[in-house]
Amino acid sequence: MKIKEIIKSQYLASLAMLQQAIEECPQELWANNDFSNPFWHVVYHALFYTYLYLHPREEEFTPWAKQRKGYHRMSGEEAKNFTPYTQAEMLEFLQFCQKQVEEQVDALDLEAETGFHWLPFNKLELQFYNIRHIMQHTGELSERLGARGEVEVGWVGKKP
């Protein structure tokens, strides 16, 4: 298997686990403000950066059609006033990101710089960084679901 196929497989496995969390989240937890960032906001943040870092460079970023300015930020007073995205919208964004993985990874120059001045490493490492970011937030959301006794997000080992 070639490296780009492995990268795509692990992106898609990570996104499949995030999809489980989105689909299994009960409505009363989706926009619950008991956490510093509601469930929906963590999902959006993870998907925003997944999509952003699939671009060759920051300057080439084209926003998702339903992007709302500033919603990717996880802190700050303004975040408390954000209008929640729906589960259906986040599943739509997730499917869009899955498609972007399939289309964009093959075009990456894995030895090039990230294209994002705040990330001082190459594109190959950026892919691992991005996948770890998805999984960190998927784990966070899975913990929330499990703590409520709602569901356990199942492990996906490779491209579903």
MODELLER restraints for C-alpha pairs under 7 A, 6 or more apart:
rsr = mdl.restraints
at = mdl.atoms
rsr.add(forms.Gaussian(group=physical.xy_distance, feature=features.Distance(at['CA:4:A'], at['CA:105:A']), mean=6.44, stdev=0.5))
rsr.add(forms.Gaussian(group=physical.xy_distance, feature=features.Distance(at['CA:4:A'], at['CA:106:A']), mean=6.28, stdev=0.5))
rsr.add(forms.Gaussian(group=physical.xy_distance, feature=features.Distance(at['CA:8:A'], at['CA:101:A']), mean=6.22, stdev=0.5))
rsr.add(forms.Gaussian(group=physical.xy_distance, feature=features.Distance(at['CA:8:A'], at['CA:102:A']), mean=6.63, stdev=0.5))
rsr.add(forms.Gaussian(group=physical.xy_distance, feature=features.Distance(at['CA:8:A'], at['CA:105:A']), mean=6.78, stdev=0.5))
rsr.add(forms.Gaussian(group=physical.xy_distance, feature=features.Distance(at['CA:9:A'], at['CA:158:A']), mean=5.33, stdev=0.5))
rsr.add(forms.Gaussian(group=physical.xy_distance, feature=features.Distance(at['CA:9:A'], at['CA:159:A']), mean=4.13, stdev=0.5))
rsr.add(forms.Gaussian(group=physical.xy_distance, feature=features.Distance(at['CA:10:A'], at['CA:158:A']), mean=5.61, stdev=0.5))
rsr.add(forms.Gaussian(group=physical.xy_distance, feature=features.Distance(at['CA:10:A'], at['CA:159:A']), mean=6.24, stdev=0.5))
rsr.add(forms.Gaussian(group=physical.xy_distance, feature=features.Distance(at['CA:11:A'], at['CA:131:A']), mean=5.84, stdev=0.5))
rsr.add(forms.Gaussian(group=physical.xy_distance, feature=features.Distance(at['CA:12:A'], at['CA:98:A']), mean=6.36, stdev=0.5))
rsr.add(forms.Gaussian(group=physical.xy_distance, feature=features.Distance(at['CA:12:A'], at['CA:159:A']), mean=5.26, stdev=0.5))
rsr.add(forms.Gaussian(group=physical.xy_distance, feature=features.Distance(at['CA:13:A'], at['CA:156:A']), mean=5.38, stdev=0.5))
rsr.add(forms.Gaussian(group=physical.xy_distance, feature=features.Distance(at['CA:13:A'], at['CA:157:A']), mean=6.31, stdev=0.5))
rsr.add(forms.Gaussian(group=physical.xy_distance, feature=features.Distance(at['CA:13:A'], at['CA:158:A']), mean=5.05, stdev=0.5))
rsr.add(forms.Gaussian(group=physical.xy_distance, feature=features.Distance(at['CA:13:A'], at['CA:159:A']), mean=4.85, stdev=0.5))
rsr.add(forms.Gaussian(group=physical.xy_distance, feature=features.Distance(at['CA:13:A'], at['CA:160:A']), mean=6.20, stdev=0.5))
rsr.add(forms.Gaussian(group=physical.xy_distance, feature=features.Distance(at['CA:14:A'], at['CA:131:A']), mean=6.77, stdev=0.5))
rsr.add(forms.Gaussian(group=physical.xy_distance, feature=features.Distance(at['CA:14:A'], at['CA:134:A']), mean=6.47, stdev=0.5))
rsr.add(forms.Gaussian(group=physical.xy_distance, feature=features.Distance(at['CA:14:A'], at['CA:135:A']), mean=6.15, stdev=0.5))
rsr.add(forms.Gaussian(group=physical.xy_distance, feature=features.Distance(at['CA:17:A'], at['CA:138:A']), mean=6.94, stdev=0.5))
rsr.add(forms.Gaussian(group=physical.xy_distance, feature=features.Distance(at['CA:17:A'], at['CA:153:A']), mean=6.49, stdev=0.5))
rsr.add(forms.Gaussian(group=physical.xy_distance, feature=features.Distance(at['CA:17:A'], at['CA:154:A']), mean=6.79, stdev=0.5))
rsr.add(forms.Gaussian(group=physical.xy_distance, feature=features.Distance(at['CA:17:A'], at['CA:155:A']), mean=6.77, stdev=0.5))
rsr.add(forms.Gaussian(group=physical.xy_distance, feature=features.Distance(at['CA:17:A'], at['CA:156:A']), mean=6.40, stdev=0.5))
rsr.add(forms.Gaussian(group=physical.xy_distance, feature=features.Distance(at['CA:18:A'], at['CA:138:A']), mean=5.33, stdev=0.5))
rsr.add(forms.Gaussian(group=physical.xy_distance, feature=features.Distance(at['CA:19:A'], at['CA:91:A']), mean=6.89, stdev=0.5))
rsr.add(forms.Gaussian(group=physical.xy_distance, feature=features.Distance(at['CA:20:A'], at['CA:153:A']), mean=6.07, stdev=0.5))
rsr.add(forms.Gaussian(group=physical.xy_distance, feature=features.Distance(at['CA:21:A'], at['CA:141:A']), mean=6.66, stdev=0.5))
rsr.add(forms.Gaussian(group=physical.xy_distance, feature=features.Distance(at['CA:21:A'], at['CA:142:A']), mean=6.29, stdev=0.5))
rsr.add(forms.Gaussian(group=physical.xy_distance, feature=features.Distance(at['CA:21:A'], at['CA:153:A']), mean=6.12, stdev=0.5))
rsr.add(forms.Gaussian(group=physical.xy_distance, feature=features.Distance(at['CA:22:A'], at['CA:87:A']), mean=6.47, stdev=0.5))
rsr.add(forms.Gaussian(group=physical.xy_distance, feature=features.Distance(at['CA:24:A'], at['CA:151:A']), mean=6.82, stdev=0.5))
rsr.add(forms.Gaussian(group=physical.xy_distance, feature=features.Distance(at['CA:25:A'], at['CA:145:A']), mean=6.88, stdev=0.5))
rsr.add(forms.Gaussian(group=physical.xy_distance, feature=features.Distance(at['CA:29:A'], at['CA:39:A']), mean=6.82, stdev=0.5))
rsr.add(forms.Gaussian(group=physical.xy_distance, feature=features.Distance(at['CA:30:A'], at['CA:38:A']), mean=6.70, stdev=0.5))
rsr.add(forms.Gaussian(group=physical.xy_distance, feature=features.Distance(at['CA:30:A'], at['CA:39:A']), mean=5.13, stdev=0.5))
rsr.add(forms.Gaussian(group=physical.xy_distance, feature=features.Distance(at['CA:30:A'], at['CA:40:A']), mean=5.57, stdev=0.5))
rsr.add(forms.Gaussian(group=physical.xy_distance, feature=features.Distance(at['CA:31:A'], at['CA:38:A']), mean=5.34, stdev=0.5))
rsr.add(forms.Gaussian(group=physical.xy_distance, feature=features.Distance(at['CA:31:A'], at['CA:39:A']), mean=6.19, stdev=0.5))
rsr.add(forms.Gaussian(group=physical.xy_distance, feature=features.Distance(at['CA:31:A'], at['CA:40:A']), mean=6.16, stdev=0.5))
rsr.add(forms.Gaussian(group=physical.xy_distance, feature=features.Distance(at['CA:31:A'], at['CA:84:A']), mean=6.58, stdev=0.5))
rsr.add(forms.Gaussian(group=physical.xy_distance, feature=features.Distance(at['CA:32:A'], at['CA:38:A']), mean=5.58, stdev=0.5))
rsr.add(forms.Gaussian(group=physical.xy_distance, feature=features.Distance(at['CA:37:A'], at['CA:74:A']), mean=6.72, stdev=0.5))
rsr.add(forms.Gaussian(group=physical.xy_distance, feature=features.Distance(at['CA:39:A'], at['CA:141:A']), mean=6.75, stdev=0.5))
rsr.add(forms.Gaussian(group=physical.xy_distance, feature=features.Distance(at['CA:40:A'], at['CA:84:A']), mean=6.57, stdev=0.5))
rsr.add(forms.Gaussian(group=physical.xy_distance, feature=features.Distance(at['CA:40:A'], at['CA:85:A']), mean=6.50, stdev=0.5))
rsr.add(forms.Gaussian(group=physical.xy_distance, feature=features.Distance(at['CA:42:A'], at['CA:137:A']), mean=6.69, stdev=0.5))
rsr.add(forms.Gaussian(group=physical.xy_distance, feature=features.Distance(at['CA:44:A'], at['CA:72:A']), mean=6.70, stdev=0.5))
rsr.add(forms.Gaussian(group=physical.xy_distance, feature=features.Distance(at['CA:44:A'], at['CA:90:A']), mean=6.77, stdev=0.5))
rsr.add(forms.Gaussian(group=physical.xy_distance, feature=features.Distance(at['CA:45:A'], at['CA:72:A']), mean=4.73, stdev=0.5))
rsr.add(forms.Gaussian(group=physical.xy_distance, feature=features.Distance(at['CA:45:A'], at['CA:73:A']), mean=6.93, stdev=0.5))
rsr.add(forms.Gaussian(group=physical.xy_distance, feature=features.Distance(at['CA:46:A'], at['CA:133:A']), mean=6.89, stdev=0.5))
rsr.add(forms.Gaussian(group=physical.xy_distance, feature=features.Distance(at['CA:46:A'], at['CA:134:A']), mean=5.56, stdev=0.5))
rsr.add(forms.Gaussian(group=physical.xy_distance, feature=features.Distance(at['CA:46:A'], at['CA:137:A']), mean=6.60, stdev=0.5))
rsr.add(forms.Gaussian(group=physical.xy_distance, feature=features.Distance(at['CA:47:A'], at['CA:94:A']), mean=6.56, stdev=0.5))
rsr.add(forms.Gaussian(group=physical.xy_distance, feature=features.Distance(at['CA:48:A'], at['CA:72:A']), mean=6.29, stdev=0.5))
rsr.add(forms.Gaussian(group=physical.xy_distance, feature=features.Distance(at['CA:50:A'], at['CA:130:A']), mean=6.13, stdev=0.5))
rsr.add(forms.Gaussian(group=physical.xy_distance, feature=features.Distance(at['CA:51:A'], at['CA:97:A']), mean=5.85, stdev=0.5))
rsr.add(forms.Gaussian(group=physical.xy_distance, feature=features.Distance(at['CA:52:A'], at['CA:61:A']), mean=6.38, stdev=0.5))
rsr.add(forms.Gaussian(group=physical.xy_distance, feature=features.Distance(at['CA:53:A'], at['CA:130:A']), mean=6.96, stdev=0.5))
rsr.add(forms.Gaussian(group=physical.xy_distance, feature=features.Distance(at['CA:54:A'], at['CA:104:A']), mean=6.32, stdev=0.5))
rsr.add(forms.Gaussian(group=physical.xy_distance, feature=features.Distance(at['CA:55:A'], at['CA:61:A']), mean=5.97, stdev=0.5))
rsr.add(forms.Gaussian(group=physical.xy_distance, feature=features.Distance(at['CA:56:A'], at['CA:115:A']), mean=6.12, stdev=0.5))
rsr.add(forms.Gaussian(group=physical.xy_distance, feature=features.Distance(at['CA:57:A'], at['CA:114:A']), mean=6.99, stdev=0.5))
rsr.add(forms.Gaussian(group=physical.xy_distance, feature=features.Distance(at['CA:57:A'], at['CA:115:A']), mean=4.01, stdev=0.5))
rsr.add(forms.Gaussian(group=physical.xy_distance, feature=features.Distance(at['CA:57:A'], at['CA:116:A']), mean=6.11, stdev=0.5))
rsr.add(forms.Gaussian(group=physical.xy_distance, feature=features.Distance(at['CA:58:A'], at['CA:115:A']), mean=5.98, stdev=0.5))
rsr.add(forms.Gaussian(group=physical.xy_distance, feature=features.Distance(at['CA:58:A'], at['CA:116:A']), mean=5.59, stdev=0.5))
rsr.add(forms.Gaussian(group=physical.xy_distance, feature=features.Distance(at['CA:71:A'], at['CA:79:A']), mean=6.98, stdev=0.5))
rsr.add(forms.Gaussian(group=physical.xy_distance, feature=features.Distance(at['CA:109:A'], at['CA:123:A']), mean=6.78, stdev=0.5))
rsr.add(forms.Gaussian(group=physical.xy_distance, feature=features.Distance(at['CA:110:A'], at['CA:122:A']), mean=6.65, stdev=0.5))
rsr.add(forms.Gaussian(group=physical.xy_distance, feature=features.Distance(at['CA:110:A'], at['CA:123:A']), mean=4.58, stdev=0.5))
rsr.add(forms.Gaussian(group=physical.xy_distance, feature=features.Distance(at['CA:110:A'], at['CA:124:A']), mean=4.56, stdev=0.5))
rsr.add(forms.Gaussian(group=physical.xy_distance, feature=features.Distance(at['CA:111:A'], at['CA:122:A']), mean=5.69, stdev=0.5))
rsr.add(forms.Gaussian(group=physical.xy_distance, feature=features.Distance(at['CA:111:A'], at['CA:123:A']), mean=5.97, stdev=0.5))
rsr.add(forms.Gaussian(group=physical.xy_distance, feature=features.Distance(at['CA:111:A'], at['CA:124:A']), mean=6.51, stdev=0.5))
rsr.add(forms.Gaussian(group=physical.xy_distance, feature=features.Distance(at['CA:112:A'], at['CA:122:A']), mean=5.42, stdev=0.5))
rsr.add(forms.Gaussian(group=physical.xy_distance, feature=features.Distance(at['CA:112:A'], at['CA:123:A']), mean=5.67, stdev=0.5))
rsr.add(forms.Gaussian(group=physical.xy_distance, feature=features.Distance(at['CA:113:A'], at['CA:121:A']), mean=5.96, stdev=0.5))
rsr.add(forms.Gaussian(group=physical.xy_distance, feature=features.Distance(at['CA:113:A'], at['CA:122:A']), mean=4.21, stdev=0.5))
rsr.add(forms.Gaussian(group=physical.xy_distance, feature=features.Distance(at['CA:113:A'], at['CA:123:A']), mean=5.71, stdev=0.5))
rsr.add(forms.Gaussian(group=physical.xy_distance, feature=features.Distance(at['CA:114:A'], at['CA:121:A']), mean=6.10, stdev=0.5))
rsr.add(forms.Gaussian(group=physical.xy_distance, feature=features.Distance(at['CA:114:A'], at['CA:122:A']), mean=5.00, stdev=0.5))
rsr.add(forms.Gaussian(group=physical.xy_distance, feature=features.Distance(at['CA:114:A'], at['CA:123:A']), mean=4.75, stdev=0.5))
rsr.add(forms.Gaussian(group=physical.xy_distance, feature=features.Distance(at['CA:114:A'], at['CA:126:A']), mean=6.35, stdev=0.5))
rsr.add(forms.Gaussian(group=physical.xy_distance, feature=features.Distance(at['CA:142:A'], at['CA:152:A']), mean=6.52, stdev=0.5))
rsr.add(forms.Gaussian(group=physical.xy_distance, feature=features.Distance(at['CA:142:A'], at['CA:153:A']), mean=5.87, stdev=0.5))
rsr.add(forms.Gaussian(group=physical.xy_distance, feature=features.Distance(at['CA:145:A'], at['CA:151:A']), mean=5.68, stdev=0.5))
rsr.add(forms.Gaussian(group=physical.xy_distance, feature=features.Distance(at['CA:145:A'], at['CA:152:A']), mean=6.90, stdev=0.5))
rsr.add(forms.Gaussian(group=physical.xy_distance, feature=features.Distance(at['CA:146:A'], at['CA:152:A']), mean=5.72, stdev=0.5))
